[in-house]
Amino acid sequence: MPHGFHSGQKIRNETMSQKLALWGGTPSRTRPFAPWPVFGKAEEKRLLRTLRSGKWGRLHGPEVAEFEGRFAKMHGCKHGIAVVNGTVSLRIALQSAGIRAEDEVIIPPYTFFSTASAVIEANAVPVFADIDLDTFNLDPKAVQAAITSRTRAIIPVHFAGQPADMDAIMAIARKRKLIVIEDAAHAHGAGYKNRPAGSLGHMASFSFQSSKNITAGEGGIITTNDRRLAEACRSIHNCGRVPDGVWYEHHVISGNYRLGEFQGAVLNAQLDRLAAQTERRDGNGKYLAAKIAELPGLYPQERPIDCTRHSYHLFMLRIDAKKFGAPRGALIKALQAEGIPCSGGYGFSLQQQPMFRNKAFGPYLPKASAKLDYRKISCPNSDLICREQCVWLEQNMFLGSRTDMDDIARAFEKVHDNREVLNQWSRKAMKEAK
Ligand SMILES: Cc1ncc(COP(=O)(O)O)c(C=O)c1O
């Protein structure tokens, strides 16, 4: 029973034809959405073959090597280096680019922790540039403003699976000779001006963690068209070994970040479905965005024409509570009760994480740390959407049919129809909680 239920009951408008499920009405949706992960005979076959081969490590079996080649090609790249996750891939990419201690790396504040932690673990300083309020991606103007003489790299995140404004970002990078590493953890199969995400910067990093659009539970990959960067990444991911070196010969500080063959086997099977799944997510996402945009105060992630394929790792929208007529928290509770799984996503911008506020950088940034004060940094757009505006729906929901999208849209409409009573209920609940 939701908090404040009794007050909602009291103020309920009895004439409302469609009572919210939050107060005992019939939910808009009772069937589950498409499950995740998707797997089948292809995974079973490859996994069994790997098991029986006894070649379980990347250095001995064929699966990871096959996956690296196929994934890189699909993403417009000559080289792919598969690693244990999409955090390590970012760090290796930074190290391969020659990022030195206390160099500055520009990142957005609206992203998962790893985009920043990888920078710190490369002993570099994350510098936040705000996002655009409508696309939720790094704002090139903010990037330009964040550049100093110490800036060495930019990590644009293709947030939710929509490519960042890469032409503008690459133009800035070219002028200042900066390295651009796409954080494409959400962007498998995404397209920008008909070019694949993953091939738009100097390097890119993808994740195959459980929630991602293809998954092996964990995993990551670096893609690039630059042979020298690829060689550096391959060496770093393999204990600093070099192609013509002997086994116990290590050339750079590194470790064993190789992906295993079982994960390679699963990913090869997952990759067979990626194009069709991406097309479906993209079609459904577009369809739902158009429907939701019809409701006042709801703004689905704005899609520039440059985005020729959105991979919809997340479907995101903003709510303007005043225009919608009820706040985000109430919308989310009501939608959940209607059978629509959703959340508010990140509760606060990355620069407000305790790690940043307390400068809990472990052994990293010994000199720069004294001068840094992330408590003073505000990123108004990111802060606003975290605090009160953003709503997330997850990728698996977009693997279903148009009927699924209609159910979601109907639930939003129903909540909007009930906005007045929902707003009163929410205000009462907030007062009672104080
Ligand atoms: C934007 C972004 N970057 C990086 C990562 C890190 O990937 P992994 O969890 O595979 O380390 C994630 C993962 O959730 C992510 O969402």
The ligand as an SDF file (V2000), in Angstrom:
LIG
                    3D

 16 16  0  0  0  0  0  0  0  0999 V2000
   27.3610    5.1190  -19.0970 C   0  0  0  0  0  0  0  0  0  0  0  0
   28.0950    3.9390  -18.5170 C   0  0  0  0  0  0  0  0  0  0  0  0
   29.4300    3.9060  -18.6100 N   0  0  0  0  0  0  0  0  0  0  0  0
   30.1430    2.8770  -18.1210 C   0  0  0  0  0  0  0  0  0  0  0  0
   29.5300    1.8250  -17.4900 C   0  0  0  0  0  0  0  0  0  0  0  0
   30.3670    0.7450  -16.8880 C   0  0  0  0  0  0  0  0  0  0  0  0
   30.1530   -0.5160  -17.4070 O   0  0  0  0  0  0  0  0  0  0  0  0
   30.4080   -1.8100  -16.5200 P   0  0  0  0  0  0  0  0  0  0  0  0
   29.2800   -1.9350  -15.5610 O   0  0  0  0  0  0  0  0  0  0  0  0
   30.4360   -2.9110  -17.5300 O   0  0  0  0  0  0  0  0  0  0  0  0
   31.7130   -1.6390  -15.8380 O   0  0  0  0  0  0  0  0  0  0  0  0
   28.1360    1.8070  -17.3840 C   0  0  0  0  0  0  0  0  0  0  0  0
   27.4860    0.6680  -16.7340 C   0  0  0  0  0  0  0  0  0  0  0  0
   26.5190    0.5400  -16.1920 O   0  0  0  0  0  0  0  0  0  0  0  0
   27.3900    2.9020  -17.8920 C   0  0  0  0  0  0  0  0  0  0  0  0
   26.0610    2.9610  -17.7820 O   0  0  0  0  0  0  0  0  0  0  0  0
  1  2  1  0
  2  3  1  0
  2 15  2  0
  3  4  2  0
  4  5  1  0
  5  6  1  0
  5 12  2  0
  6  7  1  0
  7  8  1  0
  8  9  2  0
  8 10  1  0
  8 11  1  0
 12 13  1  0
 12 15  1  0
 13 14  2  0
 15 16  1  0
M  END
$$$$
